[in-house]
Amino acid sequence: MEVEYELSEADILALMQFRLKQRRGLRNPIIFRRLAYLVGFSLSAFGTWLVTNQVFLLVIFLVLAVSSFLFYPSLFNFLIKRKIQITYRDPVKKASLATRILRANNEGIEEISSMGGTKLKWDVITDLAVTPTHAFIYVQNIPTIIVPKARIGNDDFKRFMEVCRENKRTVQQSVD
């Protein structure tokens, strides 16, 4: 089974957000930094209040603590989007978004683009995750290959994912 599609910056952003959602608890940088800012500004508030005895500084730092806790996820997403846009202005990086062909067969998955080709055997492909807009193929436990559902078409997408699952299942059974 073969599908052809072109990636966009939105697909790279979807991959980044998917990777972040897979990290739980304090391993998620959004949660960790959000709590770090809250604790840091709160300690600064009480420290400056104890030293200077000014309620005004206490209130300012507490407002900073609460606002950083509330708005940090939005700021983080904005910064990630901007970083992706800046990164893909570079012609070399932009070429990595070119049209690509993804083939799934009994041996594995083959990805071909203007940058070159990659062949991955089924034993290094550890998982397949499907979201409403994308599929992510895990290579050694890291979501690496992006398959955008909208640019392939629903029927081809379903067939491609079924072929991938079936081949993956066959390889796992032969190993067991």
C-alpha positions as CSV (number, residue, x, y, z in Angstrom):
1,M,0.0,0.0,0.0
2,E,1.3,3.4,-0.9
3,V,0.3,6.9,0.0
4,E,1.6,10.2,-1.2
5,Y,1.3,13.5,0.7
6,E,3.0,16.7,1.5
7,L,3.8,17.9,5.1
8,S,3.2,21.4,6.4
9,E,4.3,23.4,9.4
10,A,0.9,22.5,11.0
11,D,1.8,18.8,10.8
12,I,5.1,19.4,12.6
13,L,3.2,21.4,15.2
14,A,0.7,18.6,15.6
15,L,3.6,16.2,16.2
16,M,5.1,18.4,18.8
17,Q,1.8,18.7,20.6
18,F,1.2,15.0,20.4
19,R,4.7,14.3,21.9
20,L,3.9,16.8,24.8
21,K,0.6,15.1,25.5
22,Q,2.4,11.7,25.8
23,R,4.5,13.1,28.7
24,R,2.8,12.8,32.0
25,G,3.2,14.7,35.2
26,L,6.3,16.7,35.9
27,R,8.0,15.2,32.8
28,N,5.7,17.4,30.7
29,P,7.6,20.7,30.3
30,I,4.4,22.8,30.4
31,I,3.3,21.4,33.7
32,F,6.8,21.6,35.2
33,R,7.5,25.2,34.1
34,R,4.0,26.3,35.1
35,L,4.5,25.1,38.6
36,A,8.1,26.4,38.7
37,Y,6.9,29.9,37.8
38,L,4.1,29.7,40.4
39,V,6.4,28.6,43.2
40,G,9.2,31.1,42.1
41,F,6.9,34.1,42.0
42,S,5.2,33.1,45.2
43,L,8.5,32.7,47.1
44,S,9.6,36.1,45.7
45,A,6.4,37.7,46.8
46,F,6.8,36.5,50.4
47,G,10.5,37.1,50.5
48,T,10.2,40.7,49.3
49,W,7.3,41.2,51.7
50,L,9.3,39.9,54.7
51,V,12.3,42.0,53.8
52,T,10.6,45.3,52.7
53,N,7.2,44.9,54.5
54,Q,5.5,46.4,51.4
55,V,2.1,44.9,50.5
56,F,2.3,46.5,47.0
57,L,5.3,44.2,46.0
58,L,3.6,41.2,47.6
59,V,0.5,41.8,45.4
60,I,2.5,42.4,42.2
61,F,4.5,39.1,42.7
62,L,1.3,37.2,43.5
63,V,-0.4,38.6,40.4
64,L,2.6,37.5,38.4
65,A,2.4,34.0,40.0
66,V,-1.3,33.6,39.2
67,S,-1.0,35.0,35.7
68,S,2.0,32.9,34.8
69,F,0.2,29.8,36.1
70,L,-2.9,30.6,34.0
71,F,-1.3,31.8,30.8
72,Y,1.9,29.8,30.5
73,P,0.3,27.0,28.3
74,S,-0.8,29.6,25.8
75,L,2.6,31.3,25.8
76,F,4.3,28.0,25.4
77,N,2.2,27.1,22.4
78,F,2.8,30.5,20.8
79,L,6.5,30.1,21.3
80,I,6.5,26.6,19.7
81,K,4.5,27.8,16.7
82,R,6.9,30.7,16.2
83,K,10.0,28.5,16.6
84,I,8.6,26.1,13.9
85,Q,7.8,29.0,11.5
86,I,11.3,30.4,12.0
87,T,12.9,27.0,11.6
88,Y,11.1,26.2,8.3
89,R,12.1,29.5,6.7
90,D,15.5,27.9,6.1
91,P,15.4,26.4,2.6
92,V,17.1,23.2,3.7
93,K,14.5,22.6,6.4
94,K,11.7,23.7,4.1
95,A,12.8,20.9,1.7
96,S,12.0,18.3,4.4
97,L,8.3,19.2,4.1
98,A,8.3,18.3,0.4
99,T,6.1,15.7,-1.2
100,R,6.8,12.2,0.2
101,I,5.7,8.7,-0.6
102,L,5.1,6.2,2.2
103,R,4.9,2.5,1.3
104,A,3.9,-0.2,3.7
105,N,4.7,-3.8,2.7
106,N,5.6,-7.1,4.4
107,E,9.2,-6.0,5.1
108,G,8.4,-2.6,6.7
109,I,7.7,1.0,5.8
110,E,9.6,2.9,3.1
111,E,9.6,6.7,3.1
112,I,10.7,8.5,-0.1
113,S,11.1,12.2,-0.5
114,S,13.3,14.7,-2.4
115,M,15.7,14.5,0.6
116,G,16.2,10.8,0.1
117,G,14.7,7.6,1.3
118,T,14.4,5.5,4.5
119,K,13.5,1.9,4.9
120,L,12.3,0.8,8.4
121,K,11.6,-2.8,9.2
122,W,8.6,-3.7,11.3
123,D,10.7,-4.7,14.3
124,V,11.9,-1.1,14.8
125,I,8.3,0.3,14.4
126,T,7.0,0.0,18.0
127,D,3.5,1.6,17.7
128,L,1.0,3.3,15.5
129,A,-1.1,6.1,17.1
130,V,-4.1,7.7,15.4
131,T,-5.6,11.0,16.3
132,P,-8.6,12.7,14.6
133,T,-6.3,14.6,12.2
134,H,-3.0,12.5,12.0
135,A,-1.4,9.2,12.4
136,F,2.0,8.9,14.1
137,I,4.3,6.0,13.5
138,Y,6.6,5.3,16.4
139,V,10.2,4.3,15.6
140,Q,11.9,2.9,18.6
141,N,9.2,4.3,21.0
142,I,9.4,7.9,19.6
143,P,6.6,9.2,17.3
144,T,8.6,10.1,14.2
145,I,6.6,9.6,11.0
146,I,3.6,11.9,10.5
147,V,0.7,10.8,8.3
148,P,-1.8,13.7,7.8
149,K,-5.3,12.3,7.4
150,A,-6.7,15.3,5.4
151,R,-4.2,15.2,2.6
152,I,-4.5,11.5,1.9
153,G,-8.2,11.0,2.0
154,N,-10.2,9.0,4.5
155,D,-10.4,5.7,2.6
156,D,-6.7,5.6,1.7
157,F,-5.8,6.6,5.2
158,K,-7.9,3.8,6.7
159,R,-6.5,1.2,4.2
160,F,-2.9,2.3,4.8
161,M,-3.3,2.1,8.6
162,E,-4.9,-1.3,8.4
163,V,-2.1,-2.6,6.2
164,C,0.4,-1.2,8.7
165,R,-1.4,-2.8,11.7
166,E,-1.7,-6.1,9.9
167,N,1.9,-6.3,8.9
168,K,3.0,-5.2,12.4
169,R,0.8,-7.9,14.0
170,T,2.2,-10.6,11.6
171,V,5.8,-9.6,12.5
172,Q,5.0,-9.7,16.3
173,Q,3.4,-13.1,16.0
174,S,6.4,-14.5,14.1
175,V,8.7,-13.2,16.8
176,D,6.6,-14.7,19.7
